[in-house]
Amino acid sequence: MQPYYIRAAWTSSLHSSRTSFPAWASFSGYRWALRLIPPNRFYGYRTRKTLSSTEIWYRANRFSGWAIVISGLVALWHNFHFLHEHADWPSATQQLAVTIATATLLLAGLAVSAAYIRKL
């Protein structure tokens, strides 16, 4: 059995590599939610509808931002919990499960955003 500090360092590096994308998504969504991103064609929730009006842009991106923040934070929680509960699983299996869960949760946030924007 490995000493605790070696296991802790190994587990810490696994957690950081498997949780950086949900953290990045939450940070990006937070910038949308706080209305820090002006209308543009490169960054934000961009559709013909959102680009047609500044008011619609900010309403859509605010909602989408919070949806991404929430789904990113749920993905972070899930990934930490999953990696803790299934530490004995092979690394490749853990990576696959975490990737699928993260993608599913973030896509769910985008789907909720799309439904909201359709109603604007």
C-alpha positions as CSV (number, residue, x, y, z in Angstrom):
1,M,0.0,0.0,0.0
2,Q,1.3,3.5,-0.9
3,P,1.8,6.1,1.8
4,Y,-1.0,8.5,2.1
5,Y,0.9,11.5,0.7
6,I,1.8,9.7,-2.5
7,R,-1.9,8.6,-3.0
8,A,-3.0,12.2,-2.2
9,A,-0.6,13.7,-4.8
10,W,-1.7,11.2,-7.4
11,T,-5.4,11.6,-6.7
12,S,-4.9,15.4,-6.7
13,S,-3.4,15.4,-10.2
14,L,-6.2,13.1,-11.5
15,H,-8.8,15.4,-10.1
16,S,-7.2,18.5,-11.7
17,S,-6.9,16.9,-15.1
18,R,-10.5,15.6,-15.0
19,T,-12.1,18.7,-13.7
20,S,-10.5,21.5,-15.5
21,F,-13.0,21.6,-18.4
22,P,-16.1,21.9,-16.2
23,A,-14.3,24.6,-14.2
24,W,-13.4,26.5,-17.4
25,A,-17.0,26.2,-18.7
26,S,-18.3,27.6,-15.4
27,F,-15.9,30.5,-15.6
28,S,-16.9,31.3,-19.2
29,G,-20.6,31.0,-18.3
30,Y,-20.1,33.3,-15.3
31,R,-18.7,36.0,-17.7
32,W,-21.9,35.6,-19.9
33,A,-24.2,35.7,-16.9
34,L,-22.6,39.0,-15.6
35,R,-23.1,40.6,-19.0
36,L,-19.4,41.1,-19.5
37,I,-19.5,40.0,-23.1
38,P,-20.9,42.6,-25.6
39,P,-22.6,41.4,-28.7
40,N,-20.1,39.9,-31.1
41,R,-19.7,37.1,-33.6
42,F,-17.0,35.2,-31.8
43,Y,-17.9,34.6,-28.2
44,G,-21.2,34.0,-26.4
45,Y,-24.4,32.4,-27.3
46,R,-24.6,33.5,-31.0
47,T,-27.6,33.0,-33.2
48,R,-29.3,35.2,-35.7
49,K,-31.9,36.1,-33.0
50,T,-29.3,37.0,-30.4
51,L,-27.3,39.0,-32.8
52,S,-30.3,40.9,-34.0
53,S,-30.8,42.9,-30.8
54,T,-28.6,44.1,-27.9
55,E,-31.4,43.4,-25.5
56,I,-32.0,39.9,-26.7
57,W,-28.2,39.3,-26.7
58,Y,-27.9,40.2,-23.1
59,R,-31.0,38.3,-22.0
60,A,-30.1,35.2,-23.9
61,N,-26.4,35.2,-22.7
62,R,-27.4,35.9,-19.1
63,F,-29.7,32.9,-19.0
64,S,-27.3,30.7,-21.0
65,G,-24.4,31.8,-18.7
66,W,-26.2,30.8,-15.6
67,A,-27.3,27.5,-17.2
68,I,-23.6,26.8,-18.1
69,V,-22.4,27.8,-14.6
70,I,-24.9,25.5,-12.9
71,S,-24.2,22.6,-15.2
72,G,-20.5,23.1,-14.9
73,L,-20.6,23.2,-11.1
74,V,-22.8,20.1,-11.1
75,A,-20.3,18.4,-13.4
76,L,-17.5,19.4,-11.0
77,W,-19.3,18.0,-8.0
78,H,-20.2,14.8,-9.9
79,N,-16.6,14.3,-11.1
80,F,-15.1,14.8,-7.6
81,H,-17.7,12.6,-6.1
82,F,-17.3,9.9,-8.8
83,L,-13.5,9.9,-8.6
84,H,-13.6,9.6,-4.8
85,E,-16.2,6.8,-4.8
86,H,-14.6,4.9,-7.7
87,A,-10.9,5.4,-6.9
88,D,-10.2,1.7,-7.5
89,W,-11.5,1.7,-11.1
90,P,-8.9,1.8,-13.9
91,S,-7.8,5.3,-14.9
92,A,-9.2,4.9,-18.5
93,T,-12.6,3.9,-17.2
94,Q,-12.7,6.8,-14.8
95,Q,-11.7,9.2,-17.6
96,L,-14.4,7.8,-19.9
97,A,-17.1,8.0,-17.2
98,V,-16.2,11.6,-16.2
99,T,-16.0,12.7,-19.8
100,I,-19.4,11.3,-20.7
101,A,-21.0,12.9,-17.5
102,T,-19.4,16.3,-18.2
103,A,-20.5,16.3,-21.8
104,T,-24.0,15.3,-20.9
105,L,-24.4,17.9,-18.2
106,L,-23.0,20.7,-20.3
107,L,-25.1,19.7,-23.3
108,A,-28.1,19.7,-21.0
109,G,-27.3,23.3,-20.0
110,L,-27.1,24.3,-23.7
111,A,-30.4,22.5,-24.5
112,V,-32.1,24.5,-21.7
113,S,-30.6,27.7,-23.1
114,A,-31.8,26.9,-26.6
115,A,-35.3,26.3,-25.4
116,Y,-35.3,29.6,-23.5
117,I,-33.9,31.5,-26.5
118,R,-36.5,30.0,-28.7
119,K,-39.2,31.6,-26.5
120,L,-37.6,35.1,-26.6
